[in-house]
């Protein structure tokens, strides 16, 4: 039985003060409850602040991005080793806003995933189709390409440190949510693809989150689906009560 995993992506929001307060509220509310895995992913400047707030708590720390080199003359970039050093356990790779807003390719994301895993981080690897691709019935083709190229060279053992997040791009920040049928079909396809790339055991082990306008009122329905193992939460993760309601929905 795969444990549910709810991660909050704070994107480019919060201040040092609000980040600390939000992390503290979430951590204290969990009180060591391990029935569901929970992580928060603040902006880079607040990672240290949030790490301190989470110290000794069950809530884990994640980052929203990383570079693929250990160090070097890469102005403005952050290495996986730096993330580990500040206390991160997870890093989000391939969020649609990185793919489509910053032009990050499957090849680049593959390098980042490999570098993060080599540094001892776990990876939340995002995949998903645009609205035009959904309407053209290309969802499975897009997912196939993103998974094949994005995970190229990763071993079955490494996949035990990878979480996948299915994000229909047309549902991110739009208020639109994939229907249960759409979400389950995409997640089932992803799991089937993992079985083809690796084996049935690996496919059964990997957690697949849903991301795309997840809120308290739709979380339970989505996370009750057989192949949906949690949520990558955007806007709703910025309000402790809303985020915790989603976490509670995962507990069931």
N, C-alpha and C positions, 0 to 999 in steps of 0.2 A: 504494500500500500504506500503510494507516494504521499509524503506530507505536503499540505498546502503551503504555499509561499507567497506572501504579499509584500511587495516592495514599493516604496514611495519615491517617485522621481520628482524632486523639488524644482528641477529646471533652473532658470535664472531668476529665482525669487528668494525671499527672506533677507534679513539683515543678520548680523552676528547675534543680536539679542533675540530676535524672533526664532532664529534657527535653534538656539540653545533651549528656548522655552518649549518649542514644538517637540524637539527630541526628548526633552525631560518628561513632558506630559505623556508621550507615547510609551517611553520606557517604564515609567512608574505605573502606568495603567496596565501594562503587560505583567508586571510583578513576577517575572520568571516563568510565566505561562509558556510552555513549549509545545502546546497542541498545534500551533501553527508557526511557521518560520516567518519572521518579520525583519525587514531591513529598510533603512532610510538612506537616500542618496542626495545629499545637499550639494550646493555649488562648491567648487574647489576651495574658496577662501574660508569656508566655515567647517571644513572637515575636521580640523583640530578641535574646534569648539564643540562640535557634535560628538566627536570621539570621547571627549571628557565627560559629556553628559550621559553617554551610553556605557561608561566604564563599569564593569561588573554586572551589567544588565543583559537580558536575553536578546534584545534588539540589536541587529547587526548593522554595520556601517558599509555603505557602498559609495562609489564615485560614478559620475555620469559619462566619463570618457577617459582615454589615456592615449599616450603616444606608443609607438612600437619599439622605440629604442630605450636602452637602459639609462643613458645619459648622453649629453652632447650639446652642440650649439643649435638648439631648437627653441628659439625665443618664443615664450608664451605657452610652451607645451609642458606636460606633466607625465613623468614616467610611471610605469607600474610599480617600480621599486619605491618611489616616493609615496605612492598610495599605500603600499604595505607598511611603510615606515610610520605613516600618520595613523594607522590603525584600520585601514579598509580591509574588508574580507571579500567584497564583491566590486565589480565594475560593469557598468552598462556599455555594451559595444553594439554599434549599428542601429541606434535609435533612428527612427524615420527622419527626425529633424537633423540628424547628422548626415544621413544618406542623401536627402533631398534638399536640405538647406545649405549643406556645406560640400556636397558633391563627393562624399566618401564612397568609394567603390567596394565591391566584394573583395577584391584583392587586398586593399588597404585594411579592411575590417578583419580579414583573415590574419594579416600580420599582427594586428592589435590583439586579437584573441590569443594567438600563440604566445605573444610577449607577456600578456597578462597571466596566462596559465603558468608560464615558465617562472614568473616572479612569485608564484604562490597564491595569486588571486583566483577567485571563482568568477565566472563570466555569465552575465545575463545577456544573451545574444538575441537581438531583435530582428524579426523578419515580418514582411507584410506588403500588401499590394495597394496601389493607388486606386482611386475611384474609377478612373478610365480603364484600368486593368481589370477591376472587378466587373464592370459593365461589359467588357469585351470577353468575359469568361476566361480570363488569363490568370486567375488567382493561383491555381496549382502550378502553372508554368513558372510564375514569378517565384513562388515559394521553393520550387524545385531548384531553380537557378541560385537563389540566395543561399540555400542550405548546402548545395553541392560545392559551390565556390567558397562560401564563407567558412565552412568547416573543413575544407580540404587540408589533408595532412594531419588532422587531429585524430588521435587514437581512441579506441573504445575506453581505455582507462582515463584519458583526459576528459572524455565526455561526462564522466562522473562528477566533474567540477564545472559543468556547463548547464545553465538553465536557459531554455529557449522562451522567448516572448513573442507571441503572435499579435502584431499590431496592424489591423486594417487601417491604413493611413487616413482613409476617409472618415474614420471614427475618432481620430485623435483631436481633442479640443473642439469638436464640432457639436457635441451633444448627441450625435448619432452613435448607436451601438449595434454591433452585429447581432442578428437574431440568434437565439440559442442554436438553431439549425445551422446557420452560417458559421458560428464559432466552433461548434463541434465538428463540422465537416472539415474545416481548416486544420484544427488540432489533430484530428484523426489522420489527415493526409500527412502532416508533419511527422507524426509518430510512425506512420508507415514508411516514410522516407528514411527515417533514422534506422528502421529495421533493415532497409535495403543498403544503406551506407555502412552499417555496422552489423548488428544482429538483434534478435528479438529481445534478448535480455537488456541490452543497452537502451533500446527503444522503450522498454517497460520502465526503466529506471529514471530516465530524464524527465524532469519537471518541465511542463509547458504552461507558461502564464498567458493570460489574455490581457491585452492592453488596448484601451480605446474608450474614453469617456466612462470608465468604471466608477460607479457611485453606489452608495449604500442601498438604493432601491433596486439595483439590477445585479449586484454582486452575488447574492445567494443563488440566483437562477443560473448565472454563468458558471460559478464554481461548483455547482452540483452536476455539471456535465461530466461524463466519464473520462474525457481526455483533457479537461481544463484543471490545472493543478495550482491555481492561484491567480494573482493579478499584478500587473505592473501599473501602478496608479499615478496619474499625473495631478491635475488640479485638485482633486479631492484629498490628496495627501498633504496639502498645505493647511488643512483644518484638522486639528487633532480629533475632534468628535466624529467628523466624516470618515477619516482614515480608520479610526478604531472601529467604527461601525462595519467597515469592509472587512477588517480583521476578524471581527466577531462573526460575520457572515461565513468566513472561511472555516471557522471552528464548527459552525452548524449547530 
